Amino acid sequence: MNKIVTKYLDNSCYKVYGGSNKDLLKYPFDLIMFTGGPATGREVAKAAAEHLTPCILELGGKSPTIVDKDVDLEKALLAIIFGKFTNNG
């Protein structure tokens, strides 16, 4: 994820952090996006609530997706749906 974010997104706006959530979540953010398991998701949601930070929790998913404004939307949707229904563990 870090390789993709640093290559395609504005690095002054977007950061990927792969360390301990407990250390990172002490700080306020504008928005938290989390992909992972339900137990850690609860910790993230609790910490976000302390700072009134909105958060997007994608729990247990294997296909996080970013859709750019310039994408062929029909092609992107087909790929997302394919990934959603073929990723059954």
C-alpha positions in Angstrom: 0.0 0.0 0.0 2.8 2.4 0.9 4.4 2.0 -2.6 1.1 2.8 -4.3 0.3 5.7 -2.1 3.7 7.3 -2.5 3.8 6.8 -6.2 0.3 7.9 -7.2 -1.0 10.3 -4.4 0.1 13.7 -3.1 2.6 12.8 -0.4 1.9 16.0 1.5 -1.7 14.9 2.0 -1.5 11.1 2.2 0.6 8.9 4.5 0.7 5.2 5.1 1.8 4.1 8.6 2.6 0.4 9.2 3.6 0.6 12.9 1.8 0.2 16.2 -1.7 1.7 16.1 -1.6 2.5 19.8 1.3 5.0 19.4 -0.1 6.6 16.3 -3.7 7.0 17.5 -2.7 9.4 20.3 -2.7 12.2 17.8 -5.7 14.0 16.2 -6.3 13.5 12.4 -8.8 14.9 9.9 -9.8 11.3 8.8 -8.7 7.8 9.7 -9.0 5.0 7.1 -8.3 1.5 8.6 -8.2 -1.9 6.9 -7.8 -4.9 9.3 -9.5 -7.0 11.8 -12.5 -6.3 14.1 -10.4 -6.2 17.4 -8.0 -3.6 16.1 -10.9 -1.8 14.4 -12.6 -1.3 17.8 -9.4 0.3 19.1 -9.1 2.6 16.1 -12.8 3.6 16.4 -12.4 4.3 20.2 -9.3 6.4 19.7 -10.9 8.3 16.8 -13.9 9.0 19.0 -11.7 10.6 21.7 -10.6 13.2 19.1 -14.0 13.3 17.3 -12.2 12.1 14.2 -14.3 10.6 11.4 -13.1 7.1 10.4 -13.6 4.6 7.7 -13.2 1.0 8.9 -12.9 -1.7 6.3 -12.8 -4.8 8.6 -11.3 -8.0 7.3 -11.4 -7.0 3.7 -8.8 -8.2 1.2 -9.5 -5.7 -1.6 -9.2 -2.1 -0.5 -9.8 0.2 -3.5 -9.2 3.8 -4.5 -11.2 5.1 -7.5 -9.8 8.2 -9.1 -12.0 10.8 -10.8 -10.4 10.0 -14.2 -11.0 6.3 -14.2 -13.2 4.3 -16.6 -15.9 3.8 -14.0 -17.6 0.8 -15.6 -14.3 -1.1 -15.9 -13.4 -0.2 -12.3 -16.8 -1.3 -10.9 -16.5 -4.6 -12.7 -13.1 -5.2 -11.3 -14.2 -4.2 -7.8 -17.3 -6.5 -7.9 -15.1 -9.4 -9.3 -12.7 -9.0 -6.4 -15.5 -8.8 -3.9 -17.2 -12.0 -4.9 -14.1 -14.1 -5.8 -12.2 -13.3 -2.6 -13.8 -15.9 -0.3 -10.7 -16.9 1.7 
